Amino acid sequence: MEDPRASFTALETAIYGKFSPPKQFSLKSSKILSKEWLGGKATVELREYLVSHGQTPQILEVVLVTPSLMPKAPLIISQNFSPNRDVVSSEGVSLLAGKPRTMGPFGGLLKFGFGRHIVTPPLETIVDKGYGFVAMYPPSYVADNRSLGTNQLDIMFRDRLDRPGALSVWASLTTALAEGLKSEQPNRQLFVYGHSRYGKTALLAAVYTDAVDGVISHQSGTAGASLMRDSTGETLKDVVEGFPHWLSPTASNYADNPRSLPSDSHALIATIAPKSIFLGNARRDVWSDPVGAFQAGKWAS
């Protein structure tokens, strides 16, 4: 029988790079922005952490939304496509500095295609269901840009060939935060959530820390839950050529022949066990290969 941990370690070496937790992840400041948000349903807290993987420490902003009547409610830790001021806002008015933005000139088109929750999650519904929500914006730490992101990673890891890609580093922000939150309240349940690229990071975070109790990964696609050695949707070559900063430099060795990979995404999913895993997929989003994610889930089971 295949050992999922050994298979995932081989996959990690091949495409993700060696996982490296932050050398520093310390709370710099904390401020309650509102105790009466959503008509008194929620408390909003702004935290700033000092984070470093070896470079000069940077500030990472994290926003916690907690049900007012359930201060120890389970938390859903999310990574956003937009800065936090876009995510935690009410009727277009941000609780954080700066005006809420759209996702650039194509923001309206993205919302039409992906739904309004691509930017702003249904926070009131989440709170009403008895959950809290934690928001962070990973590109404020490592840019989601092929040139700038790669340069930042090279500075962090001194051009190591086995250096992790941005997906792994973004995941490490969640693992460090989850471990910090768990140390504050050991019995509090923590779930990680992400869509698309952040669905990939959610899966990785669930692998690398016991502080996470479950994962919700939505349309994570290639280098996430979907199989990479099949020929459906986005290929490993598409990722390597379009987003070279996401993965380790060694991933390019497999771009033209993904069947030579030492394992596949089922090993990633199986390694998360026995934590709860929810793989969300849209039937018509063939690019993210929902059939491949379903098959990987079956093999992992």
C-alpha positions as CSV (number, residue, x, y, z in Angstrom):
1,M,0.0,0.0,0.0
2,E,1.2,3.5,-0.9
3,D,2.5,5.6,2.1
4,P,0.8,8.9,1.6
5,R,3.3,10.9,3.7
6,A,6.2,9.5,1.7
7,S,4.4,10.1,-1.6
8,F,3.6,13.7,-0.6
9,T,7.2,14.3,0.5
10,A,8.3,13.3,-3.0
11,L,5.7,15.6,-4.5
12,E,6.8,18.4,-2.2
13,T,10.4,18.0,-3.4
14,A,9.3,17.9,-7.1
15,I,6.9,20.9,-7.2
16,Y,6.3,22.8,-4.0
17,G,9.8,23.0,-2.6
18,K,10.9,22.4,1.0
19,F,8.3,23.8,3.4
20,S,9.8,26.6,5.6
21,P,7.8,28.1,8.5
22,P,8.5,31.7,9.3
23,K,11.6,32.4,11.3
24,Q,9.6,35.2,13.0
25,F,5.8,35.5,13.4
26,S,5.1,37.7,16.4
27,L,2.1,39.9,17.3
28,K,3.1,43.6,16.9
29,S,-0.3,45.2,17.7
30,S,-4.0,44.5,18.3
31,K,-6.9,46.8,18.1
32,I,-10.7,46.3,18.4
33,L,-12.3,48.2,15.5
34,S,-15.9,47.5,16.4
35,K,-17.9,45.6,19.0
36,E,-21.2,46.4,17.2
37,W,-20.5,45.3,13.6
38,L,-23.3,43.9,11.5
39,G,-25.9,45.4,13.9
40,G,-24.1,44.2,17.0
41,K,-23.7,40.6,15.8
42,A,-19.9,40.7,15.5
43,T,-16.7,42.1,17.0
44,V,-13.9,43.1,14.5
45,E,-10.3,43.0,15.6
46,L,-7.3,44.2,13.6
47,R,-3.9,42.6,14.3
48,E,-0.5,43.3,12.9
49,Y,2.1,40.5,12.9
50,L,5.9,40.9,12.2
51,V,6.8,38.1,9.8
52,S,10.1,37.0,8.3
53,H,11.5,34.0,6.5
54,G,15.0,35.5,6.8
55,Q,14.5,38.8,5.2
56,T,13.8,42.1,7.0
57,P,10.6,41.5,9.0
58,Q,7.4,42.7,7.3
59,I,4.0,43.6,8.7
60,L,1.2,41.2,7.9
61,E,-2.3,42.6,8.6
62,V,-4.9,40.1,9.9
63,V,-8.6,40.8,10.6
64,L,-10.7,38.7,13.0
65,V,-14.5,38.7,12.8
66,T,-16.0,37.0,15.8
67,P,-19.7,36.5,16.8
68,S,-20.4,38.8,19.7
69,L,-22.4,36.1,21.6
70,M,-19.8,33.4,20.8
71,P,-16.3,34.7,21.5
72,K,-14.8,31.2,21.3
73,A,-16.7,30.3,18.1
74,P,-14.8,28.1,15.5
75,L,-12.8,30.2,13.1
76,I,-12.5,30.0,9.3
77,I,-9.1,31.3,8.3
78,S,-9.1,32.6,4.8
79,Q,-6.7,34.1,2.3
80,N,-8.1,36.9,0.2
81,F,-7.8,38.0,-3.5
82,S,-8.1,41.6,-2.3
83,P,-6.7,43.7,0.6
84,N,-8.6,43.2,3.9
85,R,-10.3,46.6,3.6
86,D,-12.3,45.2,0.6
87,V,-13.2,42.0,2.5
88,V,-14.3,43.4,5.9
89,S,-16.6,46.3,4.9
90,S,-20.2,47.2,5.5
91,E,-22.4,48.8,2.8
92,G,-19.2,49.9,1.0
93,V,-17.6,51.5,4.0
94,S,-14.4,49.8,5.2
95,L,-13.6,49.5,8.9
96,L,-9.9,49.7,7.9
97,A,-7.8,52.5,6.6
98,G,-8.5,53.3,2.9
99,K,-11.5,53.0,0.8
100,P,-12.7,49.6,-0.4
101,R,-11.5,48.8,-3.9
102,T,-12.6,46.6,-6.7
103,M,-10.3,44.0,-8.3
104,G,-9.0,46.5,-10.8
105,P,-10.8,47.5,-14.0
106,F,-12.2,44.0,-14.5
107,G,-13.6,43.7,-11.1
108,G,-17.2,43.9,-12.3
109,L,-16.5,41.2,-14.9
110,L,-14.9,38.9,-12.3
111,K,-17.9,39.4,-9.9
112,F,-20.2,38.5,-12.8
113,G,-18.2,35.4,-13.6
114,F,-17.3,34.2,-10.1
115,G,-20.0,35.8,-8.0
116,R,-19.8,38.7,-5.6
117,H,-18.2,36.5,-2.9
118,I,-15.0,36.4,-5.0
119,V,-14.1,39.6,-3.1
120,T,-16.4,39.8,-0.1
121,P,-17.4,36.6,1.7
122,P,-20.9,36.3,3.2
123,L,-19.7,37.4,6.6
124,E,-23.1,37.9,8.1
125,T,-24.3,34.4,7.1
126,I,-21.0,33.0,8.5
127,V,-21.5,34.8,11.8
128,D,-25.2,33.8,11.9
129,K,-24.1,30.1,11.5
130,G,-21.9,30.4,14.6
131,Y,-18.5,30.8,13.0
132,G,-15.9,33.5,13.1
133,F,-13.8,34.6,10.1
134,V,-10.1,35.5,9.8
135,A,-8.9,37.4,6.7
136,M,-5.4,38.0,5.4
137,Y,-4.0,39.2,2.1
138,P,-0.9,37.0,1.1
139,P,0.4,39.2,-1.7
140,S,1.2,41.9,0.9
141,Y,3.9,39.5,2.0
142,V,5.0,37.8,-1.3
143,A,3.7,39.5,-4.4
144,D,1.5,37.5,-6.7
145,N,3.6,38.6,-9.6
146,R,6.0,36.4,-11.6
147,S,9.0,38.8,-11.5
148,L,8.5,40.6,-8.1
149,G,7.3,37.4,-6.4
150,T,10.3,35.4,-7.6
151,N,12.7,38.1,-6.6
152,Q,11.3,38.2,-3.1
153,L,11.5,34.4,-2.8
154,D,15.1,34.5,-3.9
155,I,16.0,37.0,-1.3
156,M,14.2,35.0,1.4
157,F,15.8,31.7,0.5
158,R,19.1,32.9,-1.1
159,D,18.5,31.3,-4.5
160,R,18.2,27.8,-3.1
161,L,17.1,25.3,-5.7
162,D,14.9,23.6,-3.2
163,R,13.3,26.8,-2.1
164,P,9.5,26.8,-1.6
165,G,7.3,28.6,-4.0
166,A,4.8,31.3,-3.1
167,L,2.1,28.7,-2.5
168,S,4.1,27.1,0.2
169,V,5.1,30.4,1.7
170,W,1.5,31.7,1.7
171,A,0.5,28.5,3.4
172,S,3.1,29.0,6.0
173,L,1.4,32.3,7.0
174,T,-1.7,30.4,7.7
175,T,0.1,27.6,9.7
176,A,1.9,30.2,11.9
177,L,-1.3,32.1,12.5
178,A,-3.3,28.9,13.3
179,E,-0.6,27.8,15.7
180,G,-0.7,31.2,17.4
181,L,-4.5,31.2,17.7
182,K,-4.5,27.7,19.0
183,S,-2.0,28.6,21.7
184,E,-4.4,31.4,22.8
185,Q,-7.4,29.1,22.9
186,P,-6.4,25.4,22.6
187,N,-10.0,24.1,22.4
188,R,-11.1,26.4,19.6
189,Q,-11.6,24.7,16.3
190,L,-9.8,26.2,13.3
191,F,-10.7,25.6,9.7
192,V,-8.7,26.9,6.6
193,Y,-10.5,28.0,3.5
194,G,-9.4,29.1,0.1
195,H,-10.6,29.5,-3.5
196,S,-8.4,28.7,-6.6
197,R,-4.7,29.5,-5.7
198,Y,-5.7,29.9,-2.1
199,G,-7.5,26.6,-2.2
200,K,-4.1,25.2,-2.9
201,T,-2.6,27.0,0.0
202,A,-5.4,25.8,2.3
203,L,-4.6,22.2,1.5
204,L,-0.9,22.8,2.1
205,A,-1.6,24.5,5.4
206,A,-3.7,21.5,6.5
207,V,-0.7,19.2,5.8
208,Y,1.8,21.2,7.7
209,T,0.2,22.0,11.1
210,D,-1.8,20.1,13.6
211,A,-3.4,23.4,14.7
212,V,-5.8,23.1,11.8
213,D,-8.9,20.9,12.3
214,G,-10.3,20.9,8.8
215,V,-9.9,22.4,5.3
216,I,-12.4,23.8,2.8
217,S,-10.7,23.9,-0.6
218,H,-12.7,25.4,-3.5
219,Q,-11.7,24.8,-7.1
220,S,-8.1,24.4,-6.2
221,G,-7.1,22.9,-9.5
222,T,-3.6,22.0,-10.6
223,A,-1.1,21.8,-7.7
224,G,-4.2,21.6,-5.5
225,A,-6.7,18.8,-5.3
226,S,-6.9,18.1,-9.0
227,L,-4.8,15.4,-10.6
228,M,-1.7,16.7,-12.4
229,R,-0.9,13.6,-14.4
230,D,-4.1,13.7,-16.4
231,S,-4.7,15.9,-19.5
232,T,-7.8,17.8,-18.3
233,G,-8.0,21.5,-17.8
234,E,-5.0,23.6,-16.6
235,T,-1.7,21.7,-16.9
236,L,1.4,21.8,-14.8
237,K,3.1,23.5,-17.7
238,D,0.4,26.2,-17.7
239,V,1.1,26.9,-14.1
240,V,4.9,26.8,-14.5
241,E,4.8,29.2,-17.5
242,G,2.1,31.5,-16.2
243,F,2.8,31.6,-12.5
244,P,6.5,30.4,-12.1
245,H,6.6,32.0,-8.6
246,W,3.9,29.7,-7.2
247,L,6.1,26.6,-7.3
248,S,9.6,25.6,-6.6
249,P,12.1,26.0,-9.5
250,T,12.3,22.2,-9.7
251,A,8.7,22.1,-10.9
252,S,9.9,23.1,-14.4
253,N,11.5,19.7,-14.7
254,Y,8.1,18.1,-14.9
255,A,6.2,20.7,-17.0
256,D,6.6,18.8,-20.3
257,N,6.1,15.4,-18.8
258,P,3.8,15.5,-15.7
259,R,3.5,11.7,-15.8
260,S,7.1,11.6,-14.6
261,L,5.9,13.2,-11.3
262,P,6.7,10.9,-8.3
263,S,3.1,11.1,-7.1
264,D,-0.1,13.1,-7.6
265,S,-2.6,15.2,-5.6
266,H,-4.2,12.2,-4.0
267,A,-1.1,12.0,-1.8
268,L,-1.6,15.6,-0.7
269,I,-5.2,14.9,0.2
270,A,-4.5,11.6,2.0
271,T,-1.7,13.2,4.0
272,I,-4.3,15.7,5.5
273,A,-6.2,12.7,7.0
274,P,-7.8,12.2,9.4
275,K,-8.8,15.9,9.4
276,S,-12.0,16.8,7.7
277,I,-11.7,17.8,4.0
278,F,-14.3,19.5,1.9
279,L,-13.5,19.8,-1.8
280,G,-15.8,22.3,-3.6
281,N,-15.9,22.3,-7.4
282,A,-18.0,23.8,-10.1
283,R,-19.2,21.4,-12.7
284,R,-18.6,23.7,-15.6
285,D,-15.2,25.0,-14.5
286,V,-13.3,22.5,-16.6
287,W,-10.1,24.5,-16.3
288,S,-9.9,23.5,-12.6
289,D,-10.6,19.9,-13.5
290,P,-13.4,19.0,-11.0
291,V,-13.4,15.4,-12.3
292,G,-9.7,15.1,-11.5
293,A,-10.3,16.5,-8.0
294,F,-13.1,13.9,-7.5
295,Q,-10.9,11.1,-8.6
296,A,-8.0,12.3,-6.4
297,G,-10.4,12.3,-3.5
298,K,-11.5,8.7,-4.3
299,W,-7.9,7.5,-4.4
300,A,-7.1,9.4,-1.2
301,S,-10.0,7.7,0.5
